[in-house]
Amino acid sequence: MASSSSQNKPETINLNDTPSVMPEVWRPYFLSINGPVSVTDSVILNGETATAVAAGLCTPEDAKILAGRTDPQIINESLALTIQCTATVSNMGRRLHVRNMEVKALRSQVTIITKVAEGE
């Protein structure tokens, strides 16, 4: 029964404690049949480069998940990912367009204020 009192005590967490083994850092390496993908290679213009980059973006955990999927499931998930990526890029484009319009409006205001200030 003496052990029951020790079971009621919550364990304290040491925030300064570090794990004995650090997790392995995942670094993608894009290797096509022509060698490593460089900054001058184009994903848009070269299907082999696109395949190498897409394959390199899958983490080892993704590879485990995909191993249990059927081909149609993988294709559907690839299409869903493509749509998500396209939507994200489109959203960024819209934001940049809005920001550009804001900058143009501010430049116009600065020009007007400058002309008014010079006229005084």
TIMARTOR-598709 format. One record per atom (N, C-alpha, C, O): residue in three letters; x, y, z. Coordinates in steps of 0.2 Angstrom, whole numbers. Layout:
% TIMARTOR-598709
[atom ala; [X; Y; Z]]
...
% end
This chain:
% TIMARTOR-598709
[atom met; [4; -6; 0]]
[atom met; [0; 0; 0]]
[atom met; [4; 6; 0]]
[atom met; [2; 12; -2]]
[atom ala; [10; 6; 2]]
[atom ala; [15; 12; 2]]
[atom ala; [16; 14; -5]]
[atom ala; [17; 20; -6]]
[atom ser; [16; 10; -10]]
[atom ser; [17; 12; -17]]
[atom ser; [11; 16; -20]]
[atom ser; [12; 19; -25]]
[atom ser; [5; 15; -17]]
[atom ser; [-1; 19; -19]]
[atom ser; [0; 26; -19]]
[atom ser; [-2; 30; -23]]
[atom ser; [4; 28; -13]]
[atom ser; [5; 36; -13]]
[atom ser; [9; 38; -18]]
[atom ser; [9; 44; -20]]
[atom ser; [14; 34; -20]]
[atom ser; [19; 37; -25]]
[atom ser; [15; 37; -32]]
[atom ser; [17; 40; -37]]
[atom gln; [10; 33; -33]]
[atom gln; [6; 33; -39]]
[atom gln; [2; 39; -40]]
[atom gln; [1; 41; -46]]
[atom asn; [0; 42; -35]]
[atom asn; [-4; 48; -35]]
[atom asn; [0; 54; -36]]
[atom asn; [-3; 59; -38]]
[atom lys; [7; 54; -36]]
[atom lys; [11; 60; -37]]
[atom lys; [11; 61; -45]]
[atom lys; [13; 56; -48]]
[atom pro; [10; 67; -47]]
[atom pro; [11; 68; -55]]
[atom pro; [19; 68; -56]]
[atom pro; [23; 71; -52]]
[atom glu; [21; 66; -62]]
[atom glu; [28; 66; -64]]
[atom glu; [29; 73; -66]]
[atom glu; [25; 77; -69]]
[atom thr; [35; 76; -64]]
[atom thr; [37; 82; -66]]
[atom thr; [41; 82; -72]]
[atom thr; [44; 77; -74]]
[atom ile; [40; 87; -76]]
[atom ile; [43; 87; -83]]
[atom ile; [49; 92; -83]]
[atom ile; [49; 97; -81]]
[atom asn; [55; 89; -84]]
[atom asn; [61; 93; -85]]
[atom asn; [61; 96; -92]]
[atom asn; [63; 93; -97]]
[atom leu; [60; 103; -92]]
[atom leu; [60; 106; -99]]
[atom leu; [67; 107; -102]]
[atom leu; [68; 108; -108]]
[atom asn; [72; 106; -97]]
[atom asn; [79; 106; -100]]
[atom asn; [82; 100; -102]]
[atom asn; [88; 99; -105]]
[atom asp; [78; 95; -101]]
[atom asp; [80; 88; -103]]
[atom asp; [80; 87; -111]]
[atom asp; [76; 89; -114]]
[atom thr; [86; 84; -113]]
[atom thr; [87; 83; -120]]
[atom thr; [87; 76; -122]]
[atom thr; [89; 72; -118]]
[atom pro; [84; 74; -128]]
[atom pro; [84; 67; -129]]
[atom pro; [91; 64; -130]]
[atom pro; [95; 67; -132]]
[atom ser; [92; 58; -128]]
[atom ser; [98; 55; -128]]
[atom ser; [100; 54; -136]]
[atom ser; [106; 54; -137]]
[atom val; [95; 53; -140]]
[atom val; [97; 52; -147]]
[atom val; [93; 57; -151]]
[atom val; [86; 57; -151]]
[atom met; [96; 62; -155]]
[atom met; [92; 67; -158]]
[atom met; [89; 63; -165]]
[atom met; [92; 59; -168]]
[atom pro; [83; 65; -167]]
[atom pro; [80; 62; -173]]
[atom pro; [84; 64; -179]]
[atom pro; [87; 69; -179]]
[atom glu; [84; 59; -183]]
[atom glu; [88; 61; -190]]
[atom glu; [85; 66; -194]]
[atom glu; [79; 66; -194]]
[atom val; [89; 71; -196]]
[atom val; [86; 76; -200]]
[atom val; [85; 74; -207]]
[atom val; [90; 71; -210]]
[atom trp; [79; 75; -210]]
[atom trp; [78; 73; -217]]
[atom trp; [80; 79; -221]]
[atom trp; [78; 85; -221]]
[atom arg; [84; 77; -226]]
[atom arg; [86; 82; -231]]
[atom arg; [85; 79; -238]]
[atom arg; [88; 74; -240]]
[atom pro; [81; 82; -242]]
[atom pro; [79; 79; -249]]
[atom pro; [86; 80; -253]]
[atom pro; [89; 85; -253]]
[atom tyr; [87; 75; -257]]
[atom tyr; [92; 75; -262]]
[atom tyr; [89; 73; -269]]
[atom tyr; [86; 68; -269]]
[atom phe; [89; 78; -273]]
[atom phe; [86; 77; -280]]
[atom phe; [91; 74; -285]]
[atom phe; [95; 78; -287]]
[atom leu; [90; 68; -286]]
[atom leu; [95; 65; -291]]
[atom leu; [91; 62; -297]]
[atom leu; [86; 57; -296]]
[atom ser; [92; 65; -303]]
[atom ser; [88; 62; -309]]
[atom ser; [93; 58; -313]]
[atom ser; [99; 56; -310]]
[atom ile; [91; 55; -318]]
[atom ile; [95; 50; -322]]
[atom ile; [101; 54; -325]]
[atom ile; [106; 51; -327]]
[atom asn; [101; 60; -325]]
[atom asn; [106; 64; -328]]
[atom asn; [111; 67; -322]]
[atom asn; [116; 71; -324]]
[atom gly; [110; 65; -316]]
[atom gly; [114; 67; -311]]
[atom gly; [110; 71; -306]]
[atom gly; [104; 72; -307]]
[atom pro; [113; 75; -301]]
[atom pro; [110; 79; -296]]
[atom pro; [106; 85; -300]]
[atom pro; [108; 87; -305]]
[atom val; [100; 86; -297]]
[atom val; [96; 92; -300]]
[atom val; [100; 98; -298]]
[atom val; [101; 99; -292]]
[atom ser; [101; 103; -302]]
[atom ser; [104; 109; -301]]
[atom ser; [99; 115; -301]]
[atom ser; [94; 114; -304]]
[atom val; [102; 121; -300]]
[atom val; [97; 127; -300]]
[atom val; [96; 129; -307]]
[atom val; [91; 132; -308]]
[atom thr; [99; 126; -312]]
[atom thr; [98; 128; -319]]
[atom thr; [93; 123; -322]]
[atom thr; [91; 124; -328]]
[atom asp; [91; 117; -319]]
[atom asp; [87; 113; -321]]
[atom asp; [80; 115; -321]]
[atom asp; [78; 119; -316]]
[atom ser; [75; 113; -325]]
[atom ser; [68; 116; -325]]
[atom ser; [63; 110; -324]]
[atom ser; [63; 105; -327]]
[atom val; [59; 111; -319]]
[atom val; [54; 106; -317]]
[atom val; [48; 106; -322]]
[atom val; [45; 101; -324]]
[atom ile; [48; 112; -325]]
[atom ile; [42; 114; -330]]
[atom ile; [44; 111; -337]]
[atom ile; [40; 108; -340]]
[atom leu; [50; 112; -339]]
[atom leu; [52; 110; -345]]
[atom leu; [55; 102; -346]]
[atom leu; [55; 100; -352]]
[atom asn; [56; 99; -340]]
[atom asn; [59; 93; -341]]
[atom asn; [56; 88; -336]]
[atom asn; [56; 89; -330]]
[atom gly; [53; 83; -339]]
[atom gly; [49; 78; -335]]
[atom gly; [53; 74; -330]]
[atom gly; [51; 72; -325]]
[atom glu; [59; 72; -333]]
[atom glu; [64; 68; -328]]
[atom glu; [66; 72; -322]]
[atom glu; [66; 70; -316]]
[atom thr; [67; 79; -323]]
[atom thr; [68; 83; -317]]
[atom thr; [62; 84; -313]]
[atom thr; [63; 83; -306]]
[atom ala; [56; 84; -315]]
[atom ala; [50; 85; -311]]
[atom ala; [49; 78; -307]]
[atom ala; [47; 79; -301]]
[atom thr; [51; 73; -310]]
[atom thr; [50; 66; -307]]
[atom thr; [55; 66; -301]]
[atom thr; [53; 64; -296]]
[atom ala; [61; 68; -303]]
[atom ala; [66; 67; -297]]
[atom ala; [65; 72; -291]]
[atom ala; [65; 70; -286]]
[atom val; [62; 78; -293]]
[atom val; [60; 83; -287]]
[atom val; [54; 80; -284]]
[atom val; [54; 80; -277]]
[atom ala; [49; 78; -287]]
[atom ala; [43; 75; -284]]
[atom ala; [45; 69; -279]]
[atom ala; [43; 68; -274]]
[atom ala; [49; 65; -282]]
[atom ala; [51; 59; -278]]
[atom ala; [56; 61; -272]]
[atom ala; [55; 58; -267]]
[atom gly; [60; 66; -273]]
[atom gly; [64; 69; -267]]
[atom gly; [60; 72; -262]]
[atom gly; [62; 73; -256]]
[atom leu; [54; 74; -263]]
[atom leu; [50; 78; -258]]
[atom leu; [46; 73; -254]]
[atom leu; [44; 75; -248]]
[atom cys; [46; 67; -255]]
[atom cys; [43; 62; -251]]
[atom cys; [48; 60; -245]]
[atom cys; [53; 58; -247]]
[atom thr; [45; 61; -239]]
[atom thr; [50; 59; -234]]
[atom thr; [49; 52; -233]]
[atom thr; [45; 48; -236]]
[atom pro; [54; 49; -229]]
[atom pro; [54; 42; -228]]
[atom pro; [47; 39; -225]]
[atom pro; [44; 34; -226]]
[atom glu; [44; 44; -220]]
[atom glu; [37; 42; -218]]
[atom glu; [32; 42; -223]]
[atom glu; [28; 38; -223]]
[atom asp; [32; 47; -228]]
[atom asp; [28; 47; -234]]
[atom asp; [28; 40; -238]]
[atom asp; [24; 37; -240]]
[atom ala; [35; 38; -238]]
[atom ala; [36; 32; -242]]
[atom ala; [32; 26; -239]]
[atom ala; [30; 21; -242]]
[atom lys; [33; 26; -232]]
[atom lys; [29; 20; -228]]
[atom lys; [22; 21; -229]]
[atom lys; [19; 15; -230]]
[atom ile; [19; 27; -229]]
[atom ile; [12; 27; -230]]
[atom ile; [10; 25; -237]]
[atom ile; [5; 22; -238]]
[atom leu; [14; 27; -242]]
[atom leu; [12; 26; -249]]
[atom leu; [13; 19; -250]]
[atom leu; [9; 16; -255]]
[atom ala; [17; 15; -247]]
[atom ala; [18; 8; -248]]
[atom ala; [12; 4; -247]]
[atom ala; [11; -1; -250]]
[atom gly; [7; 6; -243]]
[atom gly; [1; 2; -241]]
[atom gly; [-5; 5; -245]]
[atom gly; [-10; 2; -244]]
[atom arg; [-4; 9; -250]]
[atom arg; [-9; 12; -254]]
[atom arg; [-9; 8; -261]]
[atom arg; [-4; 6; -263]]
[atom thr; [-15; 8; -264]]
[atom thr; [-16; 5; -270]]
[atom thr; [-14; 11; -275]]
[atom thr; [-14; 17; -274]]
[atom asp; [-13; 9; -282]]
[atom asp; [-11; 14; -287]]
[atom asp; [-17; 19; -288]]
[atom asp; [-15; 25; -288]]
[atom pro; [-23; 17; -288]]
[atom pro; [-28; 23; -288]]
[atom pro; [-28; 27; -282]]
[atom pro; [-29; 33; -283]]
[atom gln; [-27; 25; -276]]
[atom gln; [-27; 29; -271]]
[atom gln; [-21; 34; -271]]
[atom gln; [-22; 40; -270]]
[atom ile; [-15; 32; -273]]
[atom ile; [-9; 36; -274]]
[atom ile; [-11; 41; -279]]
[atom ile; [-9; 47; -278]]
[atom ile; [-14; 39; -285]]
[atom ile; [-15; 44; -290]]
[atom ile; [-20; 49; -288]]
[atom ile; [-19; 55; -289]]
[atom asn; [-25; 47; -284]]
[atom asn; [-30; 52; -281]]
[atom asn; [-27; 57; -276]]
[atom asn; [-28; 63; -277]]
[atom glu; [-22; 54; -272]]
[atom glu; [-19; 59; -267]]
[atom glu; [-14; 63; -271]]
[atom glu; [-13; 69; -269]]
[atom ser; [-11; 61; -276]]
[atom ser; [-6; 65; -280]]
[atom ser; [-10; 71; -283]]
[atom ser; [-8; 77; -283]]
[atom leu; [-16; 69; -286]]
[atom leu; [-20; 74; -289]]
[atom leu; [-23; 79; -284]]
[atom leu; [-23; 86; -285]]
[atom ala; [-24; 77; -278]]
[atom ala; [-27; 81; -272]]
[atom ala; [-21; 86; -270]]
[atom ala; [-22; 92; -269]]
[atom leu; [-15; 83; -270]]
[atom leu; [-9; 87; -268]]
[atom leu; [-8; 93; -273]]
[atom leu; [-6; 98; -272]]
[atom thr; [-8; 91; -280]]
[atom thr; [-7; 95; -285]]
[atom thr; [-12; 101; -285]]
[atom thr; [-10; 107; -286]]
[atom ile; [-18; 99; -283]]
[atom ile; [-24; 105; -283]]
[atom ile; [-22; 109; -277]]
[atom ile; [-23; 115; -277]]
[atom gln; [-20; 106; -271]]
[atom gln; [-18; 111; -265]]
[atom gln; [-12; 115; -267]]
[atom gln; [-12; 121; -265]]
[atom cys; [-7; 112; -270]]
[atom cys; [-1; 117; -272]]
[atom cys; [-3; 122; -277]]
[atom cys; [-1; 128; -276]]
[atom thr; [-8; 120; -282]]
[atom thr; [-10; 126; -287]]
[atom thr; [-14; 131; -283]]
[atom thr; [-13; 137; -285]]
[atom ala; [-18; 129; -279]]
[atom ala; [-22; 134; -275]]
[atom ala; [-18; 138; -271]]
[atom ala; [-19; 144; -270]]
[atom thr; [-12; 136; -268]]
[atom thr; [-8; 139; -264]]
[atom thr; [-4; 145; -268]]
[atom thr; [-3; 150; -266]]
[atom val; [-2; 142; -274]]
[atom val; [2; 147; -278]]
[atom val; [-3; 152; -281]]
[atom val; [-1; 158; -281]]
[atom ser; [-9; 150; -283]]
[atom ser; [-14; 155; -285]]
[atom ser; [-15; 160; -279]]
[atom ser; [-16; 166; -281]]
[atom asn; [-16; 158; -273]]
[atom asn; [-17; 163; -268]]
[atom asn; [-11; 167; -267]]
[atom asn; [-12; 173; -266]]
[atom met; [-5; 165; -267]]
[atom met; [1; 169; -267]]
[atom met; [1; 174; -272]]
[atom met; [2; 180; -271]]
[atom gly; [-1; 172; -278]]
[atom gly; [-2; 177; -284]]
[atom gly; [-7; 182; -283]]
[atom gly; [-5; 188; -284]]
[atom arg; [-12; 180; -280]]
[atom arg; [-18; 185; -279]]
[atom arg; [-15; 190; -273]]
[atom arg; [-16; 196; -274]]
[atom arg; [-12; 188; -268]]
[atom arg; [-9; 192; -263]]
[atom arg; [-4; 197; -266]]
[atom arg; [-4; 203; -264]]
[atom leu; [0; 194; -270]]
[atom leu; [5; 199; -273]]
[atom leu; [2; 204; -277]]
[atom leu; [5; 210; -277]]
[atom his; [-3; 202; -281]]
[atom his; [-6; 207; -285]]
[atom his; [-10; 213; -281]]
[atom his; [-9; 218; -283]]
[atom val; [-13; 211; -276]]
[atom val; [-16; 216; -271]]
[atom val; [-11; 220; -268]]
[atom val; [-11; 226; -268]]
[atom arg; [-5; 217; -266]]
[atom arg; [0; 221; -263]]
[atom arg; [3; 226; -268]]
[atom arg; [5; 232; -267]]
[atom asn; [4; 224; -274]]
[atom asn; [6; 228; -280]]
[atom asn; [2; 234; -281]]
[atom asn; [4; 239; -282]]
[atom met; [-5; 232; -281]]
[atom met; [-10; 238; -282]]
[atom met; [-9; 243; -276]]
[atom met; [-10; 249; -277]]
[atom glu; [-8; 240; -270]]
[atom glu; [-8; 245; -264]]
[atom glu; [-1; 249; -265]]
[atom glu; [-2; 255; -263]]
[atom val; [4; 246; -267]]
[atom val; [10; 250; -268]]
[atom val; [9; 255; -273]]
[atom val; [11; 261; -272]]
[atom lys; [6; 254; -279]]
[atom lys; [4; 259; -284]]
[atom lys; [0; 264; -281]]
[atom lys; [1; 270; -283]]
[atom ala; [-5; 263; -277]]
[atom ala; [-9; 268; -274]]
[atom ala; [-5; 272; -269]]
[atom ala; [-6; 278; -269]]
[atom leu; [-1; 269; -265]]
[atom leu; [3; 273; -261]]
[atom leu; [8; 278; -265]]
[atom leu; [9; 284; -263]]
[atom arg; [11; 275; -270]]
[atom arg; [15; 279; -275]]
[atom arg; [11; 285; -277]]
[atom arg; [14; 291; -278]]
[atom ser; [5; 284; -279]]
[atom ser; [1; 290; -282]]
[atom ser; [0; 295; -277]]
[atom ser; [0; 301; -278]]
[atom gln; [-1; 293; -271]]
[atom gln; [-3; 297; -265]]
[atom gln; [4; 301; -263]]
[atom gln; [3; 307; -262]]
[atom val; [10; 298; -264]]
[atom val; [16; 301; -262]]
[atom val; [17; 307; -268]]
[atom val; [19; 312; -266]]
[atom thr; [16; 305; -274]]
[atom thr; [16; 310; -280]]
[atom thr; [12; 316; -279]]
[atom thr; [14; 322; -279]]
[atom ile; [6; 315; -277]]
[atom ile; [1; 320; -276]]
[atom ile; [3; 325; -270]]
[atom ile; [3; 331; -270]]
[atom ile; [5; 321; -264]]
[atom ile; [7; 325; -258]]
[atom ile; [14; 329; -260]]
[atom ile; [14; 335; -258]]
[atom thr; [18; 326; -264]]
[atom thr; [24; 330; -266]]
[atom thr; [23; 336; -270]]
[atom thr; [26; 341; -269]]
[atom lys; [18; 335; -275]]
[atom lys; [16; 341; -279]]
[atom lys; [13; 346; -275]]
[atom lys; [14; 352; -276]]
[atom val; [9; 344; -270]]
[atom val; [5; 349; -266]]
[atom val; [11; 353; -261]]
[atom val; [10; 359; -261]]
[atom ala; [15; 349; -259]]
[atom ala; [21; 352; -255]]
[atom ala; [25; 357; -259]]
[atom ala; [27; 362; -256]]
[atom glu; [26; 355; -265]]
[atom glu; [31; 359; -269]]
[atom glu; [27; 366; -271]]
[atom glu; [30; 371; -272]]
[atom gly; [20; 365; -271]]
[atom gly; [16; 371; -273]]
[atom gly; [16; 376; -268]]
[atom gly; [14; 382; -269]]
[atom glu; [17; 374; -262]]
[atom glu; [16; 379; -256]]
[atom glu; [22; 383; -255]]
[atom glu; [22; 387; -251]]
% end
